[in-house]
Amino acid sequence: MYNQAELDQETNEIITDLFNDGSDPNALYIVEHHIAHRNFDKLEKLVIDIFKLGYEIADAEEFEEEDGSTIFCCDVVSEIELKPELIAKQQQEIIPLIEKAGAVYEGWGTYFEDPNAPDEDDDDIQFYDDEE
């Protein structure tokens, strides 16, 4: 069973570190919740259930552990404001399904968002290709 207070503390530390490093507090963030399972079929069934909740699912990858056993990992992906309460809500939604499936929740991560980067939706940006 996962301790939500510990997850919340970890979430607060991650967000604080990102913002202290200069990541944009007003940006939307790609948030990836990491899941692992030893059985691919059970992982696949789990992510279908999570997909039905509205999340995107990254392709599963196969890894060999030090003891030679195989583990399958994938990410549950969403794009949200980087707020602790939103991360906690997602965890509260997906972790019970992860536990029920016998999988492991390995935390979450995101990417640095540069507040000085050009806006992807900016119509003033000109794109050039090799043919011009």
C-alpha positions as CSV (number, residue, x, y, z in Angstrom):
1,M,0.0,0.0,0.0
2,Y,1.3,3.4,-0.9
3,N,1.5,6.2,1.6
4,Q,-0.1,9.3,0.1
5,A,1.6,11.6,2.6
6,E,5.0,10.3,1.4
7,L,3.9,10.7,-2.2
8,D,2.7,14.2,-1.5
9,Q,6.1,15.1,0.1
10,E,8.0,13.8,-2.9
11,T,5.7,15.7,-5.3
12,N,6.2,18.9,-3.4
13,E,10.0,18.4,-3.5
14,I,10.0,17.7,-7.3
15,I,7.8,20.8,-8.1
16,T,9.7,23.1,-5.7
17,D,13.0,22.0,-7.3
18,L,11.7,22.6,-10.8
19,F,10.4,26.0,-10.0
20,N,13.6,26.9,-8.1
21,D,15.6,25.9,-11.2
22,G,13.5,28.4,-13.3
23,S,10.9,26.1,-14.9
24,D,7.8,28.0,-15.9
25,P,5.1,27.8,-13.2
26,N,2.5,28.9,-15.7
27,A,3.2,26.2,-18.3
28,L,1.3,23.0,-19.0
29,Y,3.5,20.0,-18.2
30,I,3.7,16.5,-19.6
31,V,3.5,14.3,-16.5
32,E,4.5,10.7,-16.7
33,H,3.5,8.2,-14.0
34,H,5.9,5.2,-14.1
35,I,4.5,1.6,-13.8
36,A,6.2,-1.7,-13.8
37,H,5.0,-5.3,-13.9
38,R,6.6,-8.7,-14.4
39,N,3.7,-10.0,-16.5
40,F,3.2,-8.2,-19.8
41,D,-0.4,-9.4,-20.2
42,K,-1.4,-8.1,-16.8
43,L,0.4,-4.8,-17.5
44,E,-1.5,-4.5,-20.8
45,K,-4.9,-5.1,-19.1
46,L,-4.0,-2.5,-16.4
47,V,-3.1,0.2,-18.9
48,I,-6.3,-0.4,-20.8
49,D,-8.2,0.3,-17.6
50,I,-6.1,3.4,-17.0
51,F,-6.6,4.5,-20.6
52,K,-10.4,4.4,-20.1
53,L,-9.9,7.0,-17.4
54,G,-8.7,9.4,-20.1
55,Y,-4.9,9.0,-19.8
56,E,-2.5,8.4,-22.6
57,I,-0.2,5.4,-22.4
58,A,3.3,5.2,-23.6
59,D,4.5,2.0,-25.2
60,A,5.7,-0.6,-22.8
61,E,9.4,-1.5,-22.7
62,E,11.0,-4.7,-21.6
63,F,14.0,-4.6,-19.2
64,E,16.3,-7.3,-17.8
65,E,17.0,-6.9,-14.2
66,E,20.4,-7.8,-12.5
67,D,19.1,-11.2,-11.5
68,G,18.1,-12.0,-15.1
69,S,14.4,-11.6,-14.6
70,T,12.3,-9.6,-17.0
71,I,10.2,-6.6,-16.1
72,F,7.9,-4.5,-18.3
73,C,7.5,-0.8,-17.8
74,C,5.4,2.0,-19.3
75,D,4.3,5.5,-18.5
76,V,0.8,6.9,-17.9
77,V,0.9,10.3,-19.5
78,S,-1.1,13.5,-19.1
79,E,-0.7,17.2,-19.8
80,I,-1.6,19.3,-16.8
81,E,-0.7,22.4,-14.7
82,L,2.1,21.4,-12.3
83,K,0.2,21.6,-9.0
84,P,0.6,19.1,-6.2
85,E,-3.2,18.6,-5.8
86,L,-3.5,17.6,-9.5
87,I,-0.7,15.1,-9.2
88,A,-2.2,13.7,-6.0
89,K,-5.6,13.4,-7.7
90,Q,-4.0,11.4,-10.5
91,Q,-2.2,9.1,-8.1
92,Q,-5.4,8.5,-6.1
93,E,-7.1,7.5,-9.4
94,I,-4.4,5.2,-10.8
95,I,-2.6,3.7,-7.8
96,P,-5.6,1.5,-6.7
97,L,-5.7,0.0,-10.2
98,I,-2.0,-0.5,-10.1
99,E,-2.1,-2.3,-6.8
100,K,-5.1,-4.4,-7.8
101,A,-3.2,-5.6,-10.9
102,G,-0.1,-6.5,-8.8
103,A,2.0,-3.9,-10.5
104,V,4.4,-1.4,-9.0
105,Y,4.0,2.4,-9.0
106,E,7.5,3.8,-9.5
107,G,6.7,7.5,-9.1
108,W,6.2,10.3,-11.6
109,G,8.3,12.7,-13.6
110,T,8.1,15.6,-15.9
111,Y,10.3,17.9,-18.0
112,F,11.8,21.4,-17.4
113,E,9.7,24.0,-19.1
114,D,11.8,27.1,-20.2
115,P,9.7,30.2,-19.6
116,N,11.8,32.0,-22.3
117,A,11.2,29.4,-25.0
118,P,9.1,30.4,-28.0
119,D,5.4,29.6,-27.6
120,E,4.6,26.6,-29.8
121,D,1.2,28.2,-30.7
122,D,2.8,31.5,-31.7
123,D,1.6,32.4,-35.2
124,D,4.6,34.8,-35.7
125,I,7.1,31.9,-35.8
126,Q,8.4,31.2,-39.2
127,F,9.4,27.7,-40.1
128,Y,11.9,26.9,-42.8
129,D,12.6,23.7,-44.6
130,D,15.5,22.6,-46.7
131,E,13.8,23.3,-50.0
132,E,13.6,27.1,-49.5
